[in-house]
Amino acid sequence: VEIFCLAPVGIMGAGIQLHWSEIVGCYYDDESWEIIPRNYSRRGMRFRRGLSCIMVIAGNEALTTHIQGYPIPICVMNRIAFEQQRGREG
């Protein structure tokens, strides 16, 4: 089980805090998915696919693998893409 939080400022997890501006991309394949930060491009946040994630949403913890019907990796990667686009516009 991996624990992290999507916050207005970025992604917060066990021992890591990434602001949206520090994330350069993400990666997804059959076995895992990864969040790639600028300063740690060789050691991103890698997660094995198929495991449950505990998401912290609005201060409540809930064990889930999907958000609004979509797998968590897809939701996180969509949020990263959104924040990167918003950063380019702002």
C-alpha positions in Angstrom: 0.0 0.0 0.0 1.4 3.4 -1.0 0.4 6.5 0.8 0.4 10.0 -0.7 -1.7 13.1 -1.0 -2.6 15.4 -3.9 -2.5 18.9 -2.5 -3.0 22.3 -4.0 0.8 22.8 -3.9 1.8 19.4 -5.2 2.2 15.7 -4.2 3.0 14.8 -0.6 4.1 11.3 0.3 6.1 9.3 2.8 9.3 11.3 3.0 8.7 13.4 -0.1 7.1 16.7 -1.0 7.0 17.6 -4.7 5.6 21.0 -5.8 3.8 20.8 -9.1 6.5 22.9 -10.7 9.2 20.3 -9.7 7.5 17.5 -11.6 8.8 17.1 -15.2 6.6 14.2 -16.2 5.3 10.7 -15.5 5.7 7.2 -16.9 3.2 4.3 -17.1 3.8 0.7 -18.3 2.4 -2.8 -17.7 4.2 -3.2 -14.3 4.5 0.2 -12.7 3.9 3.9 -13.0 6.3 6.7 -11.9 6.2 10.4 -11.1 9.4 12.0 -12.3 10.7 15.0 -10.3 13.2 17.5 -11.8 15.8 17.1 -9.1 15.6 13.3 -8.9 15.1 12.2 -12.5 16.9 8.9 -11.8 14.8 8.1 -8.7 11.2 9.1 -9.2 8.3 8.0 -7.1 7.7 4.5 -8.6 4.5 2.5 -7.8 3.6 -1.0 -8.8 0.4 -1.2 -10.7 -2.5 -3.2 -9.2 -1.8 -2.3 -5.6 -4.3 -0.4 -3.5 -3.4 3.2 -2.7 -4.6 5.1 0.3 -5.6 8.5 -0.9 -6.1 11.4 1.5 -9.0 13.5 0.1 -10.2 16.6 2.0 -8.6 15.3 5.3 -10.4 11.9 5.2 -8.5 8.6 4.5 -10.1 6.1 2.2 -8.7 2.9 0.9 -9.3 3.0 -2.9 -7.8 2.0 -6.2 -10.1 4.3 -8.3 -11.3 7.9 -8.2 -14.6 8.6 -9.9 -14.2 5.3 -11.8 -10.6 5.9 -13.0 -7.5 4.1 -11.7 -5.4 6.3 -9.4 -2.4 6.3 -11.7 -4.5 7.8 -14.5 -6.0 10.4 -12.2 -2.6 11.4 -10.8 -1.0 11.7 -14.3 -4.0 13.8 -15.5 -3.5 16.1 -12.5 0.2 16.4 -13.3 -0.6 17.3 -16.9 -3.3 19.8 -15.8 -0.9 21.5 -13.4 1.9 21.6 -16.0 -0.5 23.2 -18.5 -1.7 25.7 -15.9 1.9 26.6 -15.0 2.7 27.4 -18.6 -0.4 29.6 -18.9 0.2 31.4 -15.6 
